[in-house]
Every structure is written in structure tokens, then in C-alpha cells.
């Protein structure tokens, strides 16, 4: 499967909410990585890419695209909510709260 997420069962079993969110985030974020394969000329011509955005001498996604993605991603917001909700639990209450230790 594309976008296999470490720690999450693939295939036949039901996915946990956390794994579903992580897979959605991986698919959404993959589009941001498309800039990294572009050369200088192609990068300059691409709407969402900026030369040197993440690494000197390489094409990367523009900061504006990154911030827009973070702001618009419902899955990212849900993942953060879940992360913070689960972070208050220790190993003894984690599973009962629907979290994973």
C-alpha cells in the first residue's frame, strides 16, 4: 500500500482513528514533496515551489504552501487534538482512553 504508516496495521484489520489520521496526513503531505525532484528552472516555474526553501541548492515547497496546508488540513488539526488528549495519560490509562502507549 502506498502511504503505509509505521506502527499501523495495513490490509484486513480495522484501522484505529490515529492510524487513519496518520495515513491521511502522509497522503496530504506527499504533495508537498513533489518540489524536491525539480531542477532550478522547473522549480522557479512551479507555483508552489521555492528554490532553497528547505535546503541550499535544492527545490522545496514554499513557506506559504506549508502554512496553508497546516491551516487547512482537518486531519492535521484532528491529529494534534488526539495527540494532546492522549499525552496526559500514563501507560495504565492510555488504552482505556483509546490511545496507544
N, CA, C and O atoms as CSV, one atom per row, in Angstrom:
chain,resi,resn,atom,element,x,y,z
A,1,UNK,N,N,0.837,-1.205,0.000
A,1,UNK,CA,C,0.000,0.000,0.000
A,1,UNK,C,C,0.871,1.254,0.000
A,1,UNK,O,O,1.855,1.324,0.737
A,2,UNK,N,N,0.523,2.233,-0.810
A,2,UNK,CA,C,1.240,3.495,-0.677
A,2,UNK,C,C,0.831,4.154,0.633
A,2,UNK,O,O,-0.277,3.944,1.126
A,3,UNK,N,N,1.699,4.921,1.171
A,3,UNK,CA,C,1.435,5.628,2.412
A,3,UNK,C,C,1.245,4.688,3.589
A,3,UNK,O,O,0.430,4.950,4.473
A,4,UNK,N,N,2.001,3.588,3.600
A,4,UNK,CA,C,1.984,2.717,4.770
A,4,UNK,C,C,2.567,3.515,5.933
A,4,UNK,O,O,3.561,4.225,5.782
A,5,UNK,N,N,1.945,3.388,7.068
A,5,UNK,CA,C,2.349,4.168,8.229
A,5,UNK,C,C,2.953,3.227,9.266
A,5,UNK,O,O,2.280,2.301,9.717
A,6,UNK,N,N,4.208,3.447,9.654
A,6,UNK,CA,C,4.826,2.575,10.660
A,6,UNK,C,C,3.987,2.502,11.925
A,6,UNK,O,O,3.484,3.517,12.408
A,7,UNK,N,N,3.841,1.311,12.451
A,7,UNK,CA,C,3.086,1.117,13.680
A,7,UNK,C,C,1.595,0.918,13.473
A,7,UNK,O,O,0.864,0.713,14.442
A,8,UNK,N,N,1.132,0.973,12.246
A,8,UNK,CA,C,-0.291,0.803,11.955
A,8,UNK,C,C,-0.477,-0.428,11.075
A,8,UNK,O,O,0.239,-0.624,10.093
A,9,UNK,N,N,-1.452,-1.250,11.448
A,9,UNK,CA,C,-1.727,-2.462,10.678
A,9,UNK,C,C,-2.326,-2.098,9.329
A,9,UNK,O,O,-3.227,-1.264,9.247
A,10,UNK,N,N,-1.828,-2.720,8.283
A,10,UNK,CA,C,-2.374,-2.492,6.942
A,10,UNK,C,C,-3.217,-3.684,6.520
A,10,UNK,O,O,-3.085,-4.782,7.061
A,11,UNK,N,N,-4.077,-3.452,5.554
A,11,UNK,CA,C,-4.788,-4.557,4.949
A,11,UNK,C,C,-6.126,-4.850,5.571
A,11,UNK,O,O,-7.024,-4.009,5.542
A,12,UNK,N,N,-6.275,-6.037,6.136
A,12,UNK,CA,C,-7.585,-6.563,6.500
A,12,UNK,C,C,-8.188,-5.988,7.771
A,12,UNK,O,O,-9.406,-5.832,7.855
A,13,UNK,N,N,-7.365,-5.670,8.759
A,13,UNK,CA,C,-7.901,-5.243,10.050
A,13,UNK,C,C,-8.469,-3.840,10.019
A,13,UNK,O,O,-8.150,-3.046,9.134
A,14,UNK,N,N,-9.320,-3.538,10.998
A,14,UNK,CA,C,-9.834,-2.184,11.124
A,14,UNK,C,C,-8.719,-1.273,11.601
A,14,UNK,O,O,-7.905,-1.658,12.440
A,15,UNK,N,N,-8.688,-0.095,11.076
A,15,UNK,CA,C,-7.668,0.874,11.455
A,15,UNK,C,C,-8.146,1.667,12.668
A,15,UNK,O,O,-9.333,1.959,12.808
A,16,UNK,N,N,-7.212,2.006,13.530
A,16,UNK,CA,C,-7.553,2.902,14.627
A,16,UNK,C,C,-7.706,4.308,14.069
A,16,UNK,O,O,-7.238,4.597,12.968
A,17,UNK,N,N,-8.356,5.176,14.819
A,17,UNK,CA,C,-8.513,6.565,14.376
A,17,UNK,C,C,-7.146,7.209,14.171
A,17,UNK,O,O,-6.935,7.940,13.204
A,18,UNK,N,N,-6.227,6.935,15.081
A,18,UNK,CA,C,-4.890,7.517,14.972
A,18,UNK,C,C,-4.219,7.094,13.672
A,18,UNK,O,O,-3.635,7.925,12.976
A,19,UNK,N,N,-4.300,5.809,13.340
A,19,UNK,CA,C,-3.678,5.328,12.109
A,19,UNK,C,C,-4.338,5.916,10.866
A,19,UNK,O,O,-3.656,6.239,9.894
A,20,UNK,N,N,-5.649,6.054,10.895
A,20,UNK,CA,C,-6.342,6.662,9.765
A,20,UNK,C,C,-5.890,8.106,9.578
A,20,UNK,O,O,-5.664,8.553,8.453
A,21,UNK,N,N,-5.761,8.823,10.674
A,21,UNK,CA,C,-5.307,10.207,10.597
A,21,UNK,C,C,-3.872,10.284,10.086
A,21,UNK,O,O,-3.548,11.135,9.258
A,22,UNK,N,N,-3.013,9.391,10.581
A,22,UNK,CA,C,-1.619,9.395,10.150
A,22,UNK,C,C,-1.498,9.090,8.661
A,22,UNK,O,O,-0.673,9.691,7.972
A,23,UNK,N,N,-2.304,8.172,8.162
A,23,UNK,CA,C,-2.275,7.845,6.732
A,23,UNK,C,C,-2.774,9.034,5.907
A,23,UNK,O,O,-2.183,9.355,4.876
A,24,UNK,N,N,-3.836,9.683,6.338
A,24,UNK,CA,C,-4.346,10.858,5.641
A,24,UNK,C,C,-3.296,11.955,5.600
A,24,UNK,O,O,-3.100,12.593,4.565
A,25,UNK,N,N,-2.623,12.177,6.716
A,25,UNK,CA,C,-1.567,13.187,6.759
A,25,UNK,C,C,-0.433,12.842,5.801
A,25,UNK,O,O,0.095,13.721,5.120
A,26,UNK,N,N,-0.061,11.585,5.746
A,26,UNK,CA,C,1.011,11.159,4.846
A,26,UNK,C,C,0.629,11.420,3.395
A,26,UNK,O,O,1.463,11.871,2.610
A,27,UNK,N,N,-0.622,11.144,3.027
A,27,UNK,CA,C,-1.071,11.380,1.652
A,27,UNK,C,C,-1.103,12.875,1.339
A,27,UNK,O,O,-0.676,13.300,0.265
A,28,UNK,N,N,-1.610,13.670,2.284
A,28,UNK,CA,C,-1.680,15.111,2.060
A,28,UNK,C,C,-0.283,15.714,1.959
A,28,UNK,O,O,-0.029,16.555,1.096
A,29,UNK,N,N,0.612,15.294,2.826
A,29,UNK,CA,C,1.955,15.865,2.856
A,29,UNK,C,C,2.804,15.431,1.671
A,29,UNK,O,O,3.762,16.117,1.314
A,30,UNK,N,N,2.469,14.306,1.058
A,30,UNK,CA,C,3.252,13.818,-0.080
A,30,UNK,C,C,3.279,14.848,-1.214
A,30,UNK,O,O,4.279,14.981,-1.918
A,31,UNK,N,N,2.190,15.561,-1.379
A,31,UNK,CA,C,2.137,16.574,-2.427
A,31,UNK,C,C,3.173,17.673,-2.193
A,31,UNK,O,O,3.668,18.271,-3.149
A,32,UNK,N,N,3.501,17.940,-0.945
A,32,UNK,CA,C,4.496,18.963,-0.641
A,32,UNK,C,C,5.892,18.542,-1.102
A,32,UNK,O,O,6.728,19.393,-1.408
A,33,UNK,N,N,6.146,17.240,-1.152
A,33,UNK,CA,C,7.455,16.743,-1.526
A,33,UNK,C,C,7.727,16.722,-3.019
A,33,UNK,O,O,8.851,16.445,-3.438
A,34,UNK,N,N,6.712,17.011,-3.833
A,34,UNK,CA,C,6.891,16.961,-5.285
A,34,UNK,C,C,7.911,17.981,-5.770
A,34,UNK,O,O,8.542,17.777,-6.807
A,35,UNK,N,N,8.081,19.069,-5.041
A,35,UNK,CA,C,9.032,20.102,-5.454
A,35,UNK,C,C,10.471,19.597,-5.396
A,35,UNK,O,O,11.313,20.056,-6.169
A,36,UNK,N,N,10.764,18.676,-4.511
A,36,UNK,CA,C,12.147,18.255,-4.277
A,36,UNK,C,C,12.802,17.601,-5.497
A,36,UNK,O,O,14.029,17.521,-5.562
A,37,UNK,N,N,12.016,17.138,-6.453
A,37,UNK,CA,C,12.571,16.476,-7.635
A,37,UNK,C,C,12.857,17.458,-8.768
A,37,UNK,O,O,13.390,17.061,-9.804
A,38,UNK,N,N,12.513,18.726,-8.588
A,38,UNK,CA,C,12.635,19.694,-9.676
A,38,UNK,C,C,14.021,20.331,-9.726
A,38,UNK,O,O,14.663,20.549,-8.699
A,39,UNK,N,N,14.468,20.626,-10.963
A,39,UNK,CA,C,15.712,21.372,-11.132
A,39,UNK,C,C,15.418,22.863,-10.948
A,39,UNK,O,O,14.269,23.249,-10.729
A,40,UNK,N,N,16.449,23.693,-11.037
A,40,UNK,CA,C,16.308,25.121,-10.769
A,40,UNK,C,C,15.248,25.779,-11.653
A,40,UNK,O,O,14.370,26.481,-11.151
A,41,UNK,N,N,15.325,25.557,-12.950
A,41,UNK,CA,C,14.399,26.205,-13.892
A,41,UNK,C,C,12.966,25.754,-13.634
A,41,UNK,O,O,12.053,26.579,-13.589
A,42,UNK,N,N,12.764,24.449,-13.464
A,42,UNK,CA,C,11.416,23.919,-13.207
A,42,UNK,C,C,10.886,24.399,-11.869
A,42,UNK,O,O,9.696,24.679,-11.724
A,43,UNK,N,N,11.777,24.493,-10.893
A,43,UNK,CA,C,11.377,24.955,-9.561
A,43,UNK,C,C,10.878,26.396,-9.616
A,43,UNK,O,O,9.846,26.732,-9.035
A,44,UNK,N,N,11.626,27.238,-10.321
A,44,UNK,CA,C,11.230,28.645,-10.440
A,44,UNK,C,C,9.888,28.792,-11.149
A,44,UNK,O,O,9.136,29.727,-10.871
A,45,UNK,N,N,9.585,27.873,-12.064
A,45,UNK,CA,C,8.336,27.945,-12.821
A,45,UNK,C,C,7.153,27.350,-12.059
A,45,UNK,O,O,6.001,27.660,-12.364
A,46,UNK,N,N,7.428,26.503,-11.077
A,46,UNK,CA,C,6.349,25.827,-10.332
A,46,UNK,C,C,5.718,26.786,-9.331
A,46,UNK,O,O,6.415,27.500,-8.610
A,47,UNK,N,N,4.411,26.789,-9.300
A,47,UNK,CA,C,3.664,27.737,-8.475
A,47,UNK,C,C,3.938,27.587,-6.973
A,47,UNK,O,O,4.089,28.588,-6.272
A,48,UNK,N,N,4.002,26.368,-6.483
A,48,UNK,CA,C,4.101,26.137,-5.040
A,48,UNK,C,C,5.512,25.820,-4.560
A,48,UNK,O,O,5.700,25.411,-3.414
A,49,UNK,N,N,6.500,26.003,-5.423
A,49,UNK,CA,C,7.863,25.639,-5.067
A,49,UNK,C,C,8.749,26.870,-4.957
A,49,UNK,O,O,8.480,27.904,-5.568
A,50,UNK,N,N,9.814,26.742,-4.165
A,50,UNK,CA,C,10.779,27.817,-3.979
A,50,UNK,C,C,12.172,27.207,-3.930
A,50,UNK,O,O,12.418,26.253,-3.192
A,51,UNK,N,N,13.081,27.767,-4.723
A,51,UNK,CA,C,14.455,27.275,-4.724
A,51,UNK,C,C,15.099,27.613,-3.379
A,51,UNK,O,O,15.069,28.765,-2.945
A,52,UNK,N,N,15.677,26.615,-2.728
A,52,UNK,CA,C,16.368,26.805,-1.453
A,52,UNK,C,C,15.452,26.883,-0.240
A,52,UNK,O,O,15.894,27.295,0.833
A,53,UNK,N,N,14.195,26.499,-0.381
A,53,UNK,CA,C,13.234,26.632,0.725
A,53,UNK,C,C,13.588,25.764,1.927
A,53,UNK,O,O,13.497,26.228,3.063
A,54,UNK,N,N,13.988,24.519,1.703
A,54,UNK,CA,C,14.341,23.635,2.809
A,54,UNK,C,C,15.833,23.307,2.844
A,54,UNK,O,O,16.362,22.937,3.892
A,55,UNK,N,N,16.511,23.440,1.711
A,55,UNK,CA,C,17.923,23.067,1.633
A,55,UNK,C,C,18.601,23.912,0.557
A,55,UNK,O,O,18.043,24.133,-0.517
A,56,UNK,N,N,19.788,24.372,0.853
A,56,UNK,CA,C,20.539,25.176,-0.106
A,56,UNK,C,C,20.802,24.352,-1.370
A,56,UNK,O,O,21.229,23.199,-1.290
A,57,UNK,N,N,20.548,24.944,-2.515
A,57,UNK,CA,C,20.811,24.285,-3.779
A,57,UNK,C,C,19.786,23.245,-4.180
A,57,UNK,O,O,20.038,22.449,-5.084
A,58,UNK,N,N,18.629,23.234,-3.522
A,58,UNK,CA,C,17.564,22.264,-3.834
A,58,UNK,C,C,16.228,22.995,-3.888
A,58,UNK,O,O,16.034,24.043,-3.273
A,59,UNK,N,N,15.327,22.403,-4.642
A,59,UNK,CA,C,13.968,22.934,-4.708
A,59,UNK,C,C,13.162,22.398,-3.529
A,59,UNK,O,O,13.322,21.247,-3.124
A,60,UNK,N,N,12.303,23.238,-2.992
A,60,UNK,CA,C,11.438,22.818,-1.893
A,60,UNK,C,C,10.099,23.526,-1.991
A,60,UNK,O,O,9.901,24.370,-2.866
A,61,UNK,N,N,9.190,23.188,-1.106
A,61,UNK,CA,C,7.878,23.830,-1.117
A,61,UNK,C,C,7.972,25.171,-0.400
A,61,UNK,O,O,8.737,25.332,0.551
A,62,UNK,N,N,7.195,26.109,-0.865
A,62,UNK,CA,C,7.239,27.448,-0.298
A,62,UNK,C,C,6.642,27.457,1.109
A,62,UNK,O,O,5.786,26.638,1.443
A,63,UNK,N,N,7.104,28.384,1.909
A,63,UNK,CA,C,6.602,28.514,3.279
A,63,UNK,C,C,5.106,28.790,3.282
A,63,UNK,O,O,4.386,28.299,4.152
A,64,UNK,N,N,4.637,29.562,2.327
A,64,UNK,CA,C,3.206,29.884,2.257
A,64,UNK,C,C,2.372,28.623,2.033
A,64,UNK,O,O,1.302,28.464,2.621
A,65,UNK,N,N,2.875,27.722,1.171
A,65,UNK,CA,C,2.166,26.466,0.912
A,65,UNK,C,C,2.120,25.627,2.178
A,65,UNK,O,O,1.078,25.068,2.519
A,66,UNK,N,N,3.241,25.539,2.873
A,66,UNK,CA,C,3.320,24.775,4.124
A,66,UNK,C,C,2.329,25.309,5.152
A,66,UNK,O,O,1.581,24.536,5.750
A,67,UNK,N,N,2.316,26.612,5.361
A,67,UNK,CA,C,1.411,27.208,6.350
A,67,UNK,C,C,-0.045,27.035,5.947
A,67,UNK,O,O,-0.899,26.779,6.796
A,68,UNK,N,N,-0.335,27.173,4.657
A,68,UNK,CA,C,-1.708,26.969,4.192
A,68,UNK,C,C,-2.128,25.522,4.427
A,68,UNK,O,O,-3.247,25.261,4.869
A,69,UNK,N,N,-1.223,24.572,4.128
A,69,UNK,CA,C,-1.546,23.166,4.338
A,69,UNK,C,C,-1.824,22.901,5.816
A,69,UNK,O,O,-2.808,22.241,6.150
A,70,UNK,N,N,-0.977,23.405,6.694
A,70,UNK,CA,C,-1.193,23.205,8.130
A,70,UNK,C,C,-2.515,23.810,8.578
A,70,UNK,O,O,-3.235,23.219,9.383
A,71,UNK,N,N,-2.826,24.966,8.064
A,71,UNK,CA,C,-4.051,25.657,8.446
A,71,UNK,C,C,-5.300,24.978,7.895
A,71,UNK,O,O,-6.331,24.937,8.565
A,72,UNK,N,N,-5.213,24.443,6.674
A,72,UNK,CA,C,-6.378,23.865,6.009
A,72,UNK,C,C,-6.580,22.380,6.273
A,72,UNK,O,O,-7.646,21.841,5.973
A,73,UNK,N,N,-5.591,21.722,6.821
A,73,UNK,CA,C,-5.661,20.267,6.981
A,73,UNK,C,C,-6.498,19.888,8.198
A,73,UNK,O,O,-6.053,19.996,9.341
A,74,UNK,N,N,-7.704,19.446,7.925
A,74,UNK,CA,C,-8.566,18.978,9.022
A,74,UNK,C,C,-7.937,17.781,9.720
A,74,UNK,O,O,-8.036,17.652,10.940
A,75,UNK,N,N,-7.293,16.908,8.958
A,75,UNK,CA,C,-6.648,15.736,9.547
A,75,UNK,C,C,-5.526,16.143,10.487
A,75,UNK,O,O,-5.351,15.524,11.536
A,76,UNK,N,N,-4.762,17.172,10.134
A,76,UNK,CA,C,-3.670,17.626,10.995
A,76,UNK,C,C,-4.215,18.167,12.311
A,76,UNK,O,O,-3.684,17.867,13.380
A,77,UNK,N,N,-5.270,18.961,12.229
A,77,UNK,CA,C,-5.883,19.516,13.445
A,77,UNK,C,C,-6.425,18.386,14.322
A,77,UNK,O,O,-6.234,18.406,15.537
A,78,UNK,N,N,-7.098,17.402,13.720
A,78,UNK,CA,C,-7.625,16.272,14.494
A,78,UNK,C,C,-6.487,15.464,15.110
A,78,UNK,O,O,-6.593,15.005,16.247
A,79,UNK,N,N,-5.393,15.291,14.357
A,79,UNK,CA,C,-4.245,14.542,14.883
A,79,UNK,C,C,-3.641,15.265,16.084
A,79,UNK,O,O,-3.312,14.629,17.086
A,80,UNK,N,N,-3.493,16.581,15.994
A,80,UNK,CA,C,-2.968,17.337,17.135
A,80,UNK,C,C,-3.889,17.233,18.343
A,80,UNK,O,O,-3.427,17.035,19.466
A,81,UNK,N,N,-5.184,17.365,18.113
A,81,UNK,CA,C,-6.141,17.229,19.217
A,81,UNK,C,C,-5.986,15.872,19.895
A,81,UNK,O,O,-5.948,15.780,21.122
A,82,UNK,N,N,-5.898,14.838,19.097
A,82,UNK,CA,C,-5.752,13.484,19.643
A,82,UNK,C,C,-4.425,13.328,20.373
A,82,UNK,O,O,-4.371,12.731,21.449
A,83,UNK,N,N,-3.363,13.860,19.795
A,83,UNK,CA,C,-2.046,13.765,20.419
A,83,UNK,C,C,-2.060,14.409,21.807
A,83,UNK,O,O,-1.595,13.813,22.778
A,84,UNK,N,N,-2.591,15.617,21.893
A,84,UNK,CA,C,-2.601,16.307,23.175
A,84,UNK,C,C,-3.550,15.641,24.171
A,84,UNK,O,O,-3.271,15.615,25.369
A,85,UNK,N,N,-4.662,15.107,23.686
A,85,UNK,CA,C,-5.590,14.400,24.571
A,85,UNK,C,C,-4.945,13.143,25.133
A,85,UNK,O,O,-5.147,12.811,26.302
A,86,UNK,N,N,-4.174,12.444,24.315
A,86,UNK,CA,C,-3.536,11.205,24.765
A,86,UNK,C,C,-2.282,11.454,25.593
A,86,UNK,O,O,-1.898,10.601,26.392
A,87,UNK,N,N,-1.642,12.593,25.421
A,87,UNK,CA,C,-0.382,12.844,26.113
A,87,UNK,C,C,-0.556,12.994,27.628
A,87,UNK,O,O,0.424,12.921,28.369
A,88,UNK,N,N,-1.767,13.197,28.084
A,88,UNK,CA,C,-1.992,13.343,29.518
A,88,UNK,C,C,-2.147,11.996,30.221
A,88,UNK,O,O,-2.228,11.950,31.448
A,89,UNK,N,N,-2.191,10.891,29.455
A,89,UNK,CA,C,-2.400,9.569,30.030
A,89,UNK,C,C,-1.089,8.825,30.199
A,89,UNK,O,O,-0.203,8.898,29.347
A,90,UNK,N,N,-0.976,8.113,31.297
A,90,UNK,CA,C,0.150,7.217,31.506
A,90,UNK,C,C,-0.162,5.857,30.915
A,90,UNK,O,O,-1.229,5.654,30.335
A,91,UNK,N,N,0.762,4.932,31.060
A,91,UNK,CA,C,0.601,3.595,30.481
A,91,UNK,C,C,-0.640,2.888,31.020
A,91,UNK,O,O,-1.270,2.116,30.297
A,92,UNK,N,N,-0.999,3.138,32.267
A,92,UNK,CA,C,-2.133,2.437,32.877
A,92,UNK,C,C,-3.488,2.917,32.369
A,92,UNK,O,O,-4.437,2.133,32.361
A,93,UNK,N,N,-3.615,4.158,31.950
A,93,UNK,CA,C,-4.910,4.675,31.484
A,93,UNK,C,C,-4.949,4.936,29.990
A,93,UNK,O,O,-5.985,5.323,29.450
A,94,UNK,N,N,-3.852,4.732,29.337
A,94,UNK,CA,C,-3.733,5.055,27.917
A,94,UNK,C,C,-4.725,4.273,27.061
A,94,UNK,O,O,-5.503,4.868,26.315
A,95,UNK,N,N,-4.705,2.966,27.162
A,95,UNK,CA,C,-5.545,2.117,26.303
A,95,UNK,C,C,-7.015,2.355,26.576
A,95,UNK,O,O,-7.817,2.393,25.643
A,96,UNK,N,N,-7.384,2.516,27.844
A,96,UNK,CA,C,-8.786,2.776,28.153
A,96,UNK,C,C,-9.269,4.090,27.539
A,96,UNK,O,O,-10.457,4.240,27.257
A,97,UNK,N,N,-8.366,5.035,27.333
A,97,UNK,CA,C,-8.723,6.328,26.751
A,97,UNK,C,C,-8.703,6.282,25.221
A,97,UNK,O,O,-8.947,7.297,24.569
A,98,UNK,N,N,-8.415,5.118,24.648
A,98,UNK,CA,C,-8.370,4.977,23.203
A,98,UNK,C,C,-7.059,5.435,22.602
A,98,UNK,O,O,-6.980,5.722,21.408
A,99,UNK,N,N,-6.037,5.501,23.424
A,99,UNK,CA,C,-4.715,5.934,22.981
A,99,UNK,C,C,-3.784,4.728,22.933
A,99,UNK,O,O,-4.164,3.615,23.298
A,100,UNK,N,N,-2.575,4.967,22.481
A,100,UNK,CA,C,-1.586,3.915,22.400
A,100,UNK,C,C,-0.326,4.389,23.099
A,100,UNK,O,O,0.127,5.506,22.849
A,101,UNK,N,N,0.244,3.585,23.956
A,101,UNK,CA,C,1.447,3.970,24.704
A,101,UNK,C,C,2.668,3.820,23.871
A,101,UNK,O,O,3.772,4.099,24.337
